[in-house]
Amino acid sequence: MSKISRLLALSAAAVMLLVSATSPAMAGKSPRKPATKPPAPTCGSQVFYKASGAAWTCRFADEFDGTSLNTSKWVVHQGTVPGGQECFSANNVAVANGVLVLSTRKVSTPVTCGSRTSSFTSGQVSGYGKYSQTYGRFEIRAKFPAAKVAGLHSALWMWPVNPTKYGTWPASGEIDIAEMYTTYPGRVIPYLHYSSQPGDTTVTNNYCMVADVSAFHTYVLEWTTNRLKVMFDGQTCLDHTINAMSPLTVSGPFDQPFFMALTQGLGVGGNSPTSTTPLPADTQVDYVRTWS
């Protein structure tokens, strides 16, 4: 299953472009008023506490309450992913009724993205170039497709802003908070990708069962300088002490900013789609919240 995750891992430099523009000041014009400071994010009324006893502080929140994606917080992936067979499209990303909807569909007229032509389209958004964070508490409330046959892969995951800081994948890290493969119904899988010490077998847990993946559940990562803990609905699924191979020490490679990515896509390998894969299929996200 780690191979499947690897195939869907993105190269931020190859897949997404961040374009910024600055307008030059115009002589003779009055100076612009200072920009209004945006309101502080609100992560709900519940207070969560660190192991030290201090409260976590809200840093980012999106409740998806509008009628379109907030592009100050997210970018839409359009194109391909390595090893995939679909085209990712903005047409497969929607916000309505208080949720973000990411869809996978089979289309009647094949579409082209780059060098690929496909009869399948999928949806993915990320915080690349918008918001990233090192350490903290990350919570996503989401529901996955109800399918119980092979063909679909949903992922709530994080990717380093600098994906080659410590070398090519997996040396610079990847944090899969929750992955759902429809060939394994009822099972949601966390996975930490990095160059861990030989014999370390605690970087995943293939046996975190969720009674109904098509209902909303909370998927949480608590990330500190030496530990990553994943919880589903408050129950610990994976509790891992970072154990990197030399020359990395203590926190590496999880000592750098990561951004969030939310994906609904097709499966690959043993989870590849078949004629029985139910399409269209959606992953819905109620909110994303982060604390530090």
Sequence and secondary structure as in RCSB ss.txt:
>XXXX:A:sequence
MSKISRLLALSAAAVMLLVSATSPAMAGKSPRKPATKPPAPTCGSQVFYKASGAAWTCRFADEFDGTSLNTSKWV
VHQGTVPGGQECFSANNVAVANGVLVLSTRKVSTPVTCGSRTSSFTSGQVSGYGKYSQTYGRFEIRAKFPAAKVA
GLHSALWMWPVNPTKYGTWPASGEIDIAEMYTTYPGRVIPYLHYSSQPGDTTVTNNYCMVADVSAFHTYVLEWTT
NRLKVMFDGQTCLDHTINAMSPLTVSGPFDQPFFMALTQGLGVGGNSPTSTTPLPADTQVDYVRTWS
>XXXX:A:secstr
 HHHHHHH   HHHH           TTS               S   B TTS B  EEEEE   SSS  TTT E
E  B  TT  SEE GGGEEEETTEEEEEEEEEEEEEEETTEEEEEEEEEEE TTT  BSSEEEEEEEE     SS
SEEEEEEEEESSTTTTSSTTTT EEEEEEEETTSTTB EEEEES B TT   SB TT B S TTS EEEEEEE S
SEEEEEETTEEEEEEE  B TT  TTTTSSS EEEEEEEEE  GGG   TTS SSEEEEEEEEEEE 
